[in-house]
Amino acid sequence: MAQVRNKQVLLKNYVTGFPKESDMEIVEGSITLKVPEGSSDVVLLKNLYLSCDPYMRILMYKDTPLSLGFQYSPGSPLTAFGVSKVVESGDPKYKKDDLVWGVTKWEEYSLVPSAKILFKIDHTDVPLSYYTGILGMPGMTAYGGFFELGCPKKGEKVFVSAASGAVDILKNKLGFDEAFNYKEESNLDAALKRYFPEGIDIYFENVGGKTLDAVLLNMRSHGRIPVCGMISQYNLSQPEGVTNLANLIYKEIKMQGFIVSQFYPLYPKFLEFILPHIREGKIAYVEDIVEGLEGGPAALVSLFSGQNLGKKIVAIAPE
């Protein structure tokens, strides 16, 4: 069978400090659109959408502390979550033209172990790109962290850091009561007291560092802090210390880190919950889509400078 072009985004070198577009390179290789003979656990995918996520920066360290079942190495394509179409499968669970989401590579076509495919996409009345975000790994992260660990109760006060959008979008379109840019606040403690005069019950942690320190001063007794990420620390050679941890004791706060994979068994329940809200227009979801694999490096880097308005996605092939 003839080979076809397979454009890829490779990691050039392990990264220190803030990632740059030049830490990655775009190359044009080739691939045979055929599953190797006798491969019963391999699937050939045509990648449609790729997800840009902050955890990808951690995988650019030589000795990454994050265990996701894959890591980056110089000269190899980046690995991340994406939406793909099955070209050919050695695994009988998948057939040609199935739509799936899961772990794939930053390239046009990927040959992946079938175990890396997390779920078939059965609901196509919503945009396929949503399965990189609200209906995929990020959505499951929010759902599992908030409901399973945050255990919200009616009337409680919730603070989400790094909500990834312009302040006016967050307030006027996405339905938040208030929103502010934490990078523009000279005194985070004062800002939180202004927005949460009675304190915070649930803090969904995405930032770490000074933000976490200020939040700890403003948590209410028996508050909960699901720890999803700490994006402010990913590019530092020496992470910032947190000085207010004693509040965990004084206020009997529960603070718990998590990896999203522990919530994957809840995916059917999650879809039952979220799909009606999307179909009925009760959830406003904002995407920031970059066209073409060539734009991938800049799209990924933009996450760390706050340039994205919504979920950053790279669209690399027509559906």
Sequence and secondary structure as in RCSB ss.txt:
>XXXX:A:sequence
MAQVRNKQVLLKNYVTGFPKESDMEIVEGSITLKVPEGSSDVVLLKNLYLSCDPYMRILMYKDTPLSLGFQYSPG
SPLTAFGVSKVVESGDPKYKKDDLVWGVTKWEEYSLVPSAKILFKIDHTDVPLSYYTGILGMPGMTAYGGFFELG
CPKKGEKVFVSAASGAVDILKNKLGFDEAFNYKEESNLDAALKRYFPEGIDIYFENVGGKTLDAVLLNMRSHGRI
PVCGMISQYNLSQPEGVTNLANLIYKEIKMQGFIVSQFYPLYPKFLEFILPHIREGKIAYVEDIVEGLEGGPAAL
VSLFSGQNLGKKIVAIAPE
>XXXX:A:secstr
  EEEEEEEEE S   SS  GGGEEEEEEEEESS  TT TTEEEEEEEEEE  THHHHTTSTT S  SS    TT
SB EEEEEEEEEEESSTT  TT EEEEEEESBSEEEEEGGGEEEE    SS GGGGGTTTSHHHHHHHIIIIIII
   TT  EEES   S HHHHHHTS  S    GGG S HHHHHHHH TT EEEEEBSS HHHHHHHHHHEEEEEEE
EE   GGGTT SS      TTHHHHTT EEEE  GGGGGGGHHHHHHHHHHHHHTT S   EEEEESGGGHHHHH
HHTTTT  SSEEEEE S  
